[in-house]
Amino acid sequence: SQQGEEDPQALSIQEGENATMNCSYKTSINNLQWYRQNSGRGLVHLILIRSNEREKHSGRLRVTLDTSKKSSSLLITASRAADTASYFCATFHSGNTPLVFGKGTRLSVIA
Amino acid sequence: KAGVTQTPRYLIKTRGQQVTLSCSPISGHRSVSWYQQTPGQGLQFLFEYFSETQRNKGNFPGRFSGRQFSNSRSEMNVSTLELGDSALYLCASSSTSGETQYFGPGTRLLVL
C-alpha cells in the first residue's frame, strides 16, 4: 500500500508548547499535503510541499520533507486550544492517481 | 468563491435501502473525489470524477457508484445499504489531480 502513516497516533500537549507530527510513505511522491480535521467535519488543507522542496512555512506551521527517508514532519509552534484536531498527511504519487491519506494524528492542546 | 457543498448533511436509512448523496464543487473545479470516513478504517478513497469520467476507483463493492454532471456537480449512490455503511461521506474538489483538495462538510449517514 502507498498509504502514508502518521506518528504518533495521538498527542497531548499544553497550550504554548510546540507539536510535531510525522508522516512516512513508501513510494516516491510528486507532492505531500497536510490537512486538519476538526471533530466530525470536513478536512481543511494546511500546506502542500513538492518533492523538490525541503521546507515550507505558513504562519505557525513548518513542514519539512526528506525524500531520501520518505518522511515529512509538521511542526505547529506555540500551540493553541483551537489547534485541537486530527491532522492527516496525504501523498500524491503520479499522473492521475488519487491522493492517498494516512490515518491521522489526533492532537489535543490543553489550555 | 463559494466552498464545496454537500447535501444532505445528515441522513438516517435502514438496511436494504438506497441513498444518493450530492456534492457541488468549487466553481471551476473539474475534479471531484469522494471518501468514506469511519473510526475503524479511517479515510478511504471511493472514487474520483474528472470532466464527467470516473478516473479512479477505490476498493469498494459495486453497491457504491457515482457520477458527475456537465456542471461538475457529482452524486454518489449506495444501494442495498448495510450497517457497515454508516459513516461520514466526504466530497472534495480540486482543479486537477494531485493538487490541493477542498473538502465539503460531509454527509453523515446512519444505517439502522
Interface residues (C-beta under 8 A of the other chain):
Chain A: N30 N31 Q33 Y35 G40 R41 G42 L43 V44 H45 L48 F88 A90 F92 G95 N96 T97 P98 L99 V100 F101 G102 K103 G104
Chain B: V4 S33 Y35 G42 L43 F45 E48 F50 R55 N56 G58 L88 L90 A92 S97 G98 E99 T100 Q101 Y102 F103 G104 P105 G106 R108
